[in-house]
Amino acid sequence: MPDVLTRSTHKQYRKSSAVTDYHRFDDRGHSLTVDHGWTELADHSLTWLDQRHIG
């Protein structure tokens, strides 16, 4: 997915009450959880959730 589309979608949530953040994982495919380096994605996601006391 082109980065410009991801950033645009994130921008649309600015006025939403949803908790959102943007982090770019370079050199990754669309299937982040099954591609190489998936543990980095998992660690980042768990840290993000823990910092926000979600889950």
KOLNUDREN-184013 format. One line per field, with one value per residue (C-alpha): chain; z, x, y; residue number from 1; residue in three letters. Coordinates in steps of 0.001 Angstrom, whole numbers, plus 500000, padded with zeros to 6 digits. Each point is the difference from the previous one (the first is absolute). Layout:
BEGIN
kette: (A;...) $
w: (Z;...) $
u: (X;...) $
v: (Y;...) $
nr: (NUM;...) $
rest: (ALA;...) $
END
This chain:
BEGIN
kette: (A;A;A;A;A;A;A;A;A;A;A;A;A;A;A;A;A;A;A;A;A;A;A;A;A;A;A;A;A;A;A;A;A;A;A;A;A;A;A;A;A;A;A;A;A;A;A;A;A;A;A;A;A;A;A) $
w: (500000;499071;503001;498831;500351;503490;501150;498416;501805;503307;499451;499629;503599;501506;501232;500978;503571;498799;501341;496946;499180;496907;499769;496761;499658;497001;497679;501077;497998;500654;502073;502863;502418;497706;498220;501161;503161;501296;503562;499748;499000;502861;502550;498756;500129;503518;501260;498393;501686;503370;499924;499472;502503;497268;500066) $
u: (500000;501499;501148;498022;496751;500883;500855;496806;497881;501731;499324;496267;499922;501273;496581;498930;499929;501861;503517;502256;503668;502152;503142;501660;501677;502309;500658;496860;497190;496301;499850;502026;499273;501293;502834;503601;500545;496480;501337;501104;496447;498564;502363;499188;496254;500124;502071;497543;497065;501765;500880;496341;498712;497988;499333) $
v: (500000;503380;502029;503030;498027;498808;503520;501341;497411;500782;503703;499308;498716;503270;501086;496492;498770;496892;499551;500051;500346;499696;497911;499002;496611;500280;497042;498163;498526;500403;496783;501404;497171;497249;501842;500093;502027;499392;499863;503647;500912;497930;501583;503506;499303;498538;502929;502443;498268;499817;503723;500819;497438;498274;496267) $
nr: (1;2;3;4;5;6;7;8;9;10;11;12;13;14;15;16;17;18;19;20;21;22;23;24;25;26;27;28;29;30;31;32;33;34;35;36;37;38;39;40;41;42;43;44;45;46;47;48;49;50;51;52;53;54;55) $
rest: (MET;PRO;ASP;VAL;LEU;THR;ARG;SER;THR;HIS;LYS;GLN;TYR;ARG;LYS;SER;SER;ALA;VAL;THR;ASP;TYR;HIS;ARG;PHE;ASP;ASP;ARG;GLY;HIS;SER;LEU;THR;VAL;ASP;HIS;GLY;TRP;THR;GLU;LEU;ALA;ASP;HIS;SER;LEU;THR;TRP;LEU;ASP;GLN;ARG;HIS;ILE;GLY) $
END
